[in-house]
Amino acid sequence: MTSLVQNVDWAAIAPPTIAAAVGLLVLVADLFVPERNKAVLGWTSVAGLAAATLALIPLRSADRHTFCLAGDPGACSYTVDGFTLVIQFLVLAGALLTAVLSLTAVKETRLPAGEYWFLLLSSAAGAALLPAARDLATLIVALEVASLPAFALVGMRRGDRLSSEAALKFFLSSVAATAVSLMGVSFVYAVTGSLHLTQVAERLEHVPGQLDTLAVAGVALTLVGFAFKTAAVPFHFWVPDTYIGAPLPIAAYLSVIGKAVGFTGLILVTVIAFPAYSEVWGPALAVLAALTMTIGNVAALRQSPDRAHSAVRLLAWSSVGQAGYLLVPIAAAAYTERDEIGSTVAYALMYAAVNLGAFAVAALVGRTSPQHRISDYRGLYHRRPAAALAMAFFLLCLAGLPPGVIGLFAKVTVFQSAVDAGLGWLAVVMAVNVVIALYYYLQWTALLFRAPEPAQDGAPAPVRAAVPAPVTLAIAVTGILAVVLSGAPQLVLRYATTGLFH
């Protein structure tokens, strides 16, 4: 009789496990830590996320697998390969920067510390689990573990109408998308009799004719939940209101880690599980990419600088447009080789660093201008030269202009993936959208260096508030990362030409 007892590779599962364990520790410790010492919970969470990130280092030497089927050692539920490590680093490092940025926000806005840090760590654990998942059940569970705490984090500001509405809209739309994905997974299971991605791929190659329609429906519906997390059109409508209603560090978290969860899931189900149906998901994702980048950039272009929350709203719509670029190489993988997805990974690494940096500067400006208007950034260079220069660099990276060289190179790799796949029309759409995005990125950048608004007669001089050390650290780290990547773009761009799956 075959033994069903498995040896667990604890080193392989250490990164998400550490994040989850520290989250539980923080939640329990919150019961005993007095109110005046709640800050220790935040620093414990930062240390836990740092430890989870460092746990990736021993895993670089070779691929590792655990939770494998006894009768098929090649069918595993958890795999650590090049793709897993890169995405887990992006997720955990992004969560770490979010935690640093949250240290001040939790204290000053009087958010419940124990709940906040537990939810953030739980979401990070789910996001770190997802890239290692190699069966559809684990993928859906990881997606929900990453998402459910995020709903609560968005609505954490008690008594705030915008926060409550944002959390409700985020929750209801996400649950609907997940339900559709679960129906798709059930269809795929009915056709193949397996949930493991490698077995699904093999069995979809030989689907009986009478089950082909069911398989096509299963493939299409499974993609919906991940497309929602990526904020692809038409699953994007929750983004602006959610970013505005959420605490600013959580908006930053959703803009980076939320997207990482979405495109990671899309990559795994398309290029590993569903290559046999690339004629279904390839054109669909290409159309989604074109619609997403166009609607995101046009909506960002229409933001009024004097409107309340216009800065956060512009970053939200910009993130939708950037999601369109991230989808291009995944769509291109349907027409070429799956290694095209390296361009998505390269772009995501650049985007994560500079977008978190932009939100960090927004947190700084928001300390004296809580309305978060774009016009509040006028003359920032005269008030805070370092912050203005950092923000200008982040915006230029997002626009793909020098000296933000890494943004330019990342866009070139994405553009090249579309051309190589024969998607010339998509490359043209992307080029047009890059030009549209230049306008609002450069407009915001120019505003940073304009002369400040003249003070009205009798108006008090603006107070120069002290900058908390965590906010300064978040801006400095993201700024240094963006400069290093622009100075040595090969550190990121090598993933565009390297096979991440083995």
NUKOLZA-408851 format. One record per residue (C-alpha): residue in one letter; residue number from 1; x, y, z. Coordinates in steps of 0.5 Angstrom, whole numbers, always signed. Example, Ala and Ser with C-alpha at 12.3 -4.5 7.8 and 13.67 -1.06 7.14 Angstrom:
BEGIN
   res     n      xx      yy      zz
     a     1     +25      -9     +16
     s     2     +27      -2     +14
This chain:
BEGIN
   res     n      xx      yy      zz
     m     1      +0      +0      +0
     t     2      +3      +7      -2
     s     3      +4     +11      +4
     l     4      +1     +18      +4
     v     5      +5     +21      +9
     q     6      +9     +27      +6
     n     7     +16     +30      +8
     v     8     +15     +37      +8
     d     9     +20     +42      +6
     w    10     +20     +47     +11
     a    11     +25     +51      +8
     a    12     +21     +52      +1
     i    13     +15     +54      +5
     a    14     +19     +59     +10
     p    15     +17     +66      +7
     p    16     +10     +65      +7
     t    17     +10     +61     +14
     i    18     +14     +66     +17
     a    19      +9     +72     +15
     a    20      +3     +68     +17
     a    21      +7     +66     +24
     v    22      +9     +73     +26
     g    23      +2     +76     +24
     l    24      -1     +71     +29
     l    25      +4     +73     +34
     v    26      +2     +80     +33
     l    27      -5     +79     +34
     v    28      -4     +75     +41
     a    29      +1     +80     +43
     d    30      -4     +86     +42
     l    31      -8     +83     +48
     f    32      -2     +84     +53
     v    33      +1     +90     +50
     p    34      -1     +96     +54
     e    35      -3    +102     +49
     r    36      +3    +106     +50
     n    37      +7    +101     +47
     k    38      +3     +99     +41
     a    39      +9    +101     +37
     v    40     +13     +95     +38
     l    41      +7     +91     +34
     g    42      +9     +95     +28
     w    43     +17     +94     +29
     t    44     +15     +87     +30
     s    45     +11     +86     +24
     v    46     +17     +90     +20
     a    47     +22     +85     +23
     g    48     +18     +79     +21
     l    49     +17     +81     +14
     a    50     +24     +83     +13
     a    51     +26     +75     +16
     a    52     +21     +73     +11
     t    53     +24     +76      +5
     l    54     +31     +74      +8
     a    55     +29     +67      +8
     l    56     +29     +67      +0
     i    57     +36     +67      +0
     p    58     +37     +60      +1
     l    59     +32     +58      -4
     r    60     +36     +60     -10
     s    61     +41     +54     -11
     a    62     +36     +49     -14
     d    63     +28     +48     -15
     r    64     +25     +45     -10
     h    65     +18     +42      -9
     t    66     +13     +39      -4
     f    67      +6     +37      -3
     c    68      +7     +32      -9
     l    69      +2     +27     -11
     a    70      +5     +20      -9
     g    71      +3     +17     -15
     d    72      +6     +23     -19
     p    73     +12     +26     -16
     g    74     +12     +31     -22
     a    75      +5     +34     -20
     c    76      +6     +38     -14
     s    77      +2     +43     -10
     y    78      +8     +48      -8
     t    79     +14     +49     -12
     v    80     +20     +54     -12
     d    81     +23     +56     -18
     g    82     +26     +62     -21
     f    83     +19     +65     -22
     t    84     +17     +64     -15
     l    85     +23     +67     -12
     v    86     +22     +73     -16
     i    87     +15     +74     -15
     q    88     +16     +73      -7
     f    89     +21     +78      -7
     l    90     +17     +83     -10
     v    91     +11     +81      -6
     l    92     +15     +81      +1
     a    93     +19     +87      +0
     g    94     +13     +91      -3
     a    95     +10     +89      +4
     l    96     +16     +91      +8
     l    97     +16     +98      +5
     t    98      +8     +98      +6
     a    99      +9     +96     +13
     v   100     +15    +102     +14
     l   101     +10    +107     +11
     s   102      +5    +104     +16
     l   103      +9    +105     +22
     t   104      +7    +113     +22
     a   105      +0    +112     +19
     v   106      -3    +107     +24
     k   107      +0    +112     +30
     e   108      -3    +118     +28
     t   109     -10    +116     +25
     r   110     -11    +111     +31
     l   111     -12    +105     +27
     p   112     -13     +99     +31
     a   113      -5     +96     +31
     g   114      -6     +89     +33
     e   115     -12     +88     +27
     y   116      -8     +92     +22
     w   117      -1     +89     +23
     f   118      -5     +82     +23
     l   119      -9     +83     +17
     l   120      -3     +86     +13
     l   121      +2     +80     +15
     s   122      -4     +75     +13
     s   123      -5     +78      +6
     a   124      +3     +78      +5
     a   125      +3     +71      +7
     g   126      -3     +69      +2
     a   127      +1     +74      -4
     a   128      +7     +70      -2
     l   129      +4     +63      -3
     l   130      +1     +64      -9
     p   131      +7     +64     -14
     a   132      +9     +58     -11
     a   133      +2     +55     -12
     r   134      +2     +49     -17
     d   135      -6     +47     -17
     l   136     -12     +51     -18
     a   137     -15     +50     -11
     t   138      -8     +53      -8
     l   139      -9     +58     -13
     i   140     -16     +60     -11
     v   141     -14     +59      -3
     a   142      -8     +64      -4
     l   143     -12     +69      -8
     e   144     -17     +69      -2
     v   145     -12     +69      +3
     a   146      -9     +75      +0
     s   147     -15     +79      -1
     l   148     -20     +78      +5
     p   149     -15     +82     +10
     a   150     -15     +87      +4
     f   151     -22     +88      +5
     a   152     -22     +90     +12
     l   153     -15     +94     +11
     v   154     -19     +98      +6
     g   155     -25    +100     +11
     m   156     -20    +100     +17
     r   157     -22    +108     +18
     r   158     -28    +107     +23
     g   159     -33    +112     +22
     d   160     -30    +115     +15
     r   161     -36    +114     +10
     l   162     -31    +114      +4
     s   163     -27    +108      +7
     s   164     -33    +104      +9
     e   165     -36    +105      +2
     a   166     -29    +103      -1
     a   167     -29     +97      +3
     l   168     -36     +95      +1
     k   169     -35     +96      -6
     f   170     -28     +92      -6
     f   171     -31     +86      -2
     l   172     -38     +85      -7
     s   173     -34     +86     -13
     s   174     -28     +81     -11
     v   175     -33     +76      -8
     a   176     -37     +76     -15
     a   177     -31     +75     -19
     t   178     -28     +70     -15
     a   179     -35     +66     -15
     v   180     -34     +66     -23
     s   181     -27     +64     -22
     l   182     -29     +58     -18
     m   183     -34     +56     -23
     g   184     -29     +56     -28
     v   185     -25     +51     -24
     s   186     -30     +47     -23
     f   187     -31     +46     -31
     v   188     -24     +45     -32
     y   189     -24     +40     -26
     a   190     -30     +36     -29
     v   191     -26     +36     -36
     t   192     -19     +34     -34
     g   193     -21     +30     -27
     s   194     -15     +34     -24
     l   195     -13     +41     -20
     h   196      -6     +40     -21
     l   197      -3     +45     -27
     t   198      +1     +40     -30
     q   199      -4     +35     -30
     v   200      -9     +40     -33
     a   201      -4     +42     -38
     e   202      -3     +35     -41
     r   203     -11     +33     -40
     l   204     -13     +39     -44
     e   205      -9     +37     -50
     h   206     -14     +31     -51
     v   207     -21     +33     -49
     p   208     -26     +30     -52
     g   209     -30     +34     -57
     q   210     -37     +34     -53
     l   211     -33     +37     -47
     d   212     -29     +42     -51
     t   213     -35     +47     -50
     l   214     -34     +46     -43
     a   215     -27     +47     -43
     v   216     -27     +53     -46
     a   217     -32     +56     -41
     g   218     -28     +53     -36
     v   219     -21     +57     -38
     a   220     -25     +63     -40
     l   221     -28     +64     -33
     t   222     -22     +62     -29
     l   223     -19     +68     -31
     v   224     -24     +73     -29
     g   225     -22     +73     -21
     f   226     -14     +74     -23
     a   227     -16     +79     -28
     f   228     -20     +83     -23
     k   229     -14     +83     -18
     t   230     -10     +86     -24
     a   231     -15     +91     -25
     a   232     -16     +90     -32
     v   233     -22     +93     -36
     p   234     -28     +91     -35
     f   235     -26     +89     -28
     h   236     -23     +96     -26
     f   237     -29    +100     -23
     w   238     -27     +99     -16
     v   239     -20    +102     -16
     p   240     -21    +109     -16
     d   241     -26    +109     -10
     t   242     -22    +104      -6
     y   243     -15    +107      -7
     i   244     -19    +114      -4
     g   245     -22    +111      +2
     a   246     -17    +106      +4
     p   247     -11    +109      +9
     l   248      -5    +111      +4
     p   249      +0    +106      +5
     i   250      -6    +100      +4
     a   251      -7    +104      -3
     a   252      +0    +103      -4
     y   253      +0     +96      -2
     l   254      -6     +95      -7
     s   255      -3     +98     -13
     v   256      +3     +94     -13
     i   257      +2     +87      -9
     g   258      -5     +87     -11
     k   259      -3     +87     -18
     a   260      +3     +82     -17
     v   261      -3     +77     -14
     g   262      -7     +78     -21
     f   263      -2     +78     -26
     t   264      +2     +72     -22
     g   265      -5     +68     -22
     l   266      -6     +70     -30
     i   267      +1     +67     -32
     l   268      +1     +61     -28
     v   269      -6     +59     -31
     t   270      -5     +61     -38
     v   271      +2     +59     -39
     i   272      +3     +53     -35
     a   273      -5     +50     -34
     f   274      -8     +52     -41
     p   275      -3     +52     -46
     a   276      -7     +48     -50
     y   277     -13     +53     -51
     s   278      -8     +59     -52
     e   279     -13     +61     -58
     v   280     -18     +62     -53
     w   281     -14     +66     -47
     g   282      -9     +70     -52
     p   283     -14     +74     -56
     a   284     -18     +75     -50
     l   285     -12     +78     -46
     a   286     -10     +82     -52
     v   287     -16     +86     -52
     l   288     -16     +86     -45
     a   289      -9     +89     -45
     a   290     -11     +95     -50
     l   291     -18     +97     -47
     t   292     -14     +97     -40
     m   293      -9    +101     -42
     t   294     -13    +106     -46
     i   295     -19    +107     -41
     g   296     -14    +108     -35
     n   297      -9    +113     -39
     v   298     -15    +117     -41
     a   299     -19    +117     -34
     a   300     -12    +119     -31
     l   301     -12    +125     -36
     r   302     -18    +128     -34
     q   303     -17    +129     -27
     s   304     -17    +136     -25
     p   305     -11    +138     -21
     d   306     -16    +142     -16
     r   307     -21    +136     -14
     a   308     -20    +133      -7
     h   309     -16    +127      -8
     s   310     -14    +128     -15
     a   311      -7    +126     -13
     v   312      -9    +119     -11
     r   313     -15    +118     -16
     l   314      -9    +120     -22
     l   315      -5    +115     -19
     a   316     -11    +110     -18
     w   317     -12    +111     -26
     s   318      -5    +111     -28
     s   319      -4    +104     -24
     v   320     -10    +101     -29
     g   321      -6    +104     -35
     q   322      +0    +100     -32
     a   323      -4     +94     -31
     g   324      -5     +94     -39
     y   325      +2     +94     -40
     l   326      +3     +88     -35
     l   327      -2     +84     -39
     v   328      +1     +85     -46
     p   329      +7     +80     -45
     i   330      +2     +75     -42
     a   331      -2     +75     -48
     a   332      +4     +75     -53
     a   333      +6     +68     -49
     a   334      +0     +65     -53
     y   335      +3     +66     -60
     t   336     +10     +65     -58
     e   337     +14     +62     -52
     r   338     +12     +62     -45
     d   339     +19     +66     -43
     e   340     +15     +72     -46
     i   341     +12     +73     -39
     g   342     +19     +75     -37
     s   343     +18     +82     -39
     t   344     +12     +82     -35
     v   345     +16     +81     -29
     a   346     +21     +86     -31
     y   347     +16     +91     -32
     a   348     +13     +89     -25
     l   349     +20     +90     -21
     m   350     +21     +97     -24
     y   351     +13     +99     -23
     a   352     +13     +96     -16
     a   353     +19    +100     -14
     v   354     +17    +107     -17
     n   355     +10    +107     -15
     l   356     +11    +105      -8
     g   357     +16    +111      -8
     a   358     +10    +116     -11
     f   359      +6    +114      -5
     a   360     +11    +115      +0
     v   361     +12    +122      -3
     a   362      +4    +123      -3
     a   363      +4    +121      +4
     l   364      +9    +126      +6
     v   365      +5    +131      +2
     g   366      -1    +129      +5
     r   367      +1    +131     +12
     t   368      +0    +138     +11
     s   369      -5    +138      +5
     p   370     -10    +132      +7
     q   371     -14    +133      +1
     h   372      -9    +130      -3
     r   373     -10    +135      -9
     i   374      -5    +135     -15
     s   375      -5    +142     -14
     d   376      -2    +141      -7
     y   377      +5    +139     -10
     r   378      +6    +146     -13
     g   379     +12    +149     -11
     l   380     +14    +142      -7
     y   381     +21    +143     -10
     h   382     +22    +150      -6
     r   383     +19    +147      +1
     r   384     +22    +140      +0
     p   385     +27    +139      -5
     a   386     +29    +132      -4
     a   387     +22    +130      -4
     a   388     +20    +134     -10
     l   389     +26    +131     -14
     a   390     +25    +124     -12
     m   391     +17    +125     -14
     a   392     +20    +127     -21
     f   393     +24    +121     -22
     f   394     +19    +117     -20
     l   395     +14    +120     -25
     l   396     +19    +120     -30
     c   397     +20    +113     -29
     l   398     +13    +111     -30
     a   399     +13    +115     -36
     g   400     +19    +112     -39
     l   401     +23    +118     -40
     p   402     +30    +119     -38
     p   403     +33    +120     -33
     g   404     +28    +114     -31
     v   405     +32    +110     -36
     i   406     +29    +103     -32
     g   407     +22    +105     -34
     l   408     +24    +106     -41
     f   409     +28    +100     -42
     a   410     +22     +96     -39
     k   411     +17     +99     -44
     v   412     +21     +97     -49
     t   413     +21     +90     -47
     v   414     +14     +90     -47
     f   415     +13     +93     -53
     q   416     +18     +88     -56
     s   417     +14     +82     -53
     a   418      +8     +85     -57
     v   419     +12     +85     -64
     d   420     +15     +79     -63
     a   421      +8     +75     -62
     g   422      +6     +79     -68
     l   423      +1     +83     -65
     g   424      +3     +89     -68
     w   425      -4     +93     -67
     l   426      -3     +92     -60
     a   427      +4     +95     -60
     v   428      +1    +101     -64
     v   429      -4    +102     -58
     m   430      +1    +101     -53
     a   431      +5    +107     -57
     v   432      -1    +111     -57
     n   433      -2    +110     -49
     v   434      +5    +112     -48
     v   435      +4    +118     -51
     i   436      -2    +120     -47
     a   437      +1    +118     -41
     l   438      +7    +123     -42
     y   439      +2    +129     -42
     y   440      -1    +128     -35
     y   441      +6    +125     -32
     l   442     +10    +131     -35
     q   443      +4    +136     -32
     w   444      +5    +133     -25
     t   445     +13    +133     -26
     a   446     +13    +141     -28
     l   447      +8    +143     -22
     l   448     +13    +140     -17
     f   449     +18    +146     -20
     r   450     +13    +152     -21
     a   451     +13    +158     -16
     p   452      +9    +157     -10
     e   453      +2    +160     -10
     p   454      +3    +167      -7
     a   455      +0    +167      +0
     q   456      -6    +171      +1
     d   457      -6    +178      +5
     g   458      -7    +176     +12
     a   459      -6    +168     +11
     p   460      -1    +165     +16
     a   461      +5    +162     +13
     p   462      +5    +155     +11
     v   463      +8    +151     +17
     r   464     +14    +146     +15
     a   465     +12    +140     +19
     a   466     +17    +135     +21
     v   467     +18    +129     +17
     p   468     +17    +122     +21
     a   469     +23    +117     +20
     p   470     +19    +112     +17
     v   471     +16    +116     +11
     t   472     +23    +119     +10
     l   473     +26    +112     +10
     a   474     +21    +109      +5
     i   475     +22    +115      +0
     a   476     +30    +114      +1
     v   477     +29    +106      +0
     t   478     +25    +107      -6
     g   479     +29    +112      -9
     i   480     +35    +109      -9
     l   481     +32    +103     -12
     a   482     +30    +107     -18
     v   483     +36    +110     -19
     v   484     +40    +103     -18
     l   485     +35    +100     -23
     s   486     +36    +106     -28
     g   487     +44    +106     -27
     a   488     +44     +98     -28
     p   489     +37     +96     -32
     q   490     +40     +89     -34
     l   491     +39     +87     -26
     v   492     +32     +87     -28
     l   493     +32     +86     -36
     r   494     +35     +80     -35
     y   495     +29     +77     -33
     a   496     +26     +79     -40
     t   497     +30     +74     -43
     t   498     +31     +68     -38
     g   499     +26     +62     -37
     l   500     +23     +63     -30
     f   501     +20     +56     -31
     h   502     +24     +50     -31
